[in-house]
Amino acid sequence: MTEKGKSIRVLIAGAGIAGLATAISLTRISTVPNLDIQLYEQAPELLEIGASIGLSPNGMRTLEKLGVHNALSDEVGFRGPSGIPQIFRHWKTNQVVSTDTHSNVSDPRHNTTRFHRGHVHSALLEHVPKESIHLSKKIARAEADEAGVSLYFEDGTSAHGEILIGADGLRSSVRQSFVPDYKLRFSGKVFMRATFDASLVEGKIPDLPADSIHWWGPKDDFFASRLGKNQYTTVGAYDDPRSTEEVEKSIAWDQDGNVEFLRDRYKDWNPTVKALAELTPSTNLYPNFAGDALPNWIFGSRVTLIGDAAHAHGGAFAAGGSLALDDSLALGLAFKEVFSSKNAPFSTRNINKALRLYSQTRQPHTARLLGIVHSQIDKKGTIFATPEEEDAVLVARLAGRPNTEWLSEHNVEAAFNAVVKREGAQRQIHWLPRG
């Protein structure tokens, strides 16, 4: 048992969006005063790199609850003037076929917002002490036992503490240390992403939509949107028939792409998409992978996962950033419930209890998403008799998209409170006198 009042070291593997948000949540939401939070990041520098990211209302609300108000401004993020979070158009006719809506978003700042990923990261970074972030720390393995947790790095150094949180992304080394057989599956899609100054396209394309737009084709997709800080993004998603193993060998994450391939891929689409592809200056490649839902998020009673490390959903529904933020909030609430409000010691039992509250809050929600993701991956391509038949199926698929408000407007605090209430009721039943 850890003595009350003693500093408790929390190791966070990864200083990306998930890791930084977790550090903020454990500091501000948990209100536990004696946490010594240390983050270990494999990158040699924390730069504004990456592509675009969309945060839905749940993610924007969580940023506000975490106190990251600097990410809510209209300068940092872009919200479409119509207030419609998702607009879907036909690849050839450019006609709007389907839209999503917000049903319970009273504050416009919580509307779906598009960012350059680096700008969200920088906004979070302002709230984390620089001295707590250790760079060039590529993890070789993670370990945990009754006494504590350890991270071992490829440079020969190590870090030790009482709690470990794996926020190290889709190919998490922490996850792999405790679930060595975990495998990712290639979804069949490769994303060609670009971010650039908005002046390259605005004023140069007739009838360029002011809102963020998804164009769906029979196989490929295309997305375009303004971002904050006068940035713009284009994203082309194309089918790649190769196996997981073949793609892993041939395409690295964030690899430079061939912009001429992008332009050629969309040359027969409607004039707006064709023009956007022509004006896109360069692209980077992001092969899309997903993993099965983990049966357990707690390892050795002292280790858990957060963000893509916990739920490798492959970016479906542009939900990754919001999911990671909600994970961080749920973890902070769990620490507060166990260690602050009840003044409990940091025993192995209580650490496990907090991590259990967190996982019981988040696992059902993310498992639901992963079920949808894998059902889509498992669908086999259909051969159509005529182009007209193929187009009719596409339009029906666009118009019949499932409602995802359960995802984009998820209330993680309500979900957490329901878990706490259920746990309390079960304890009460357990202690009822018998006979």
Disulfide bonds with the S-S distance in Angstrom:
none
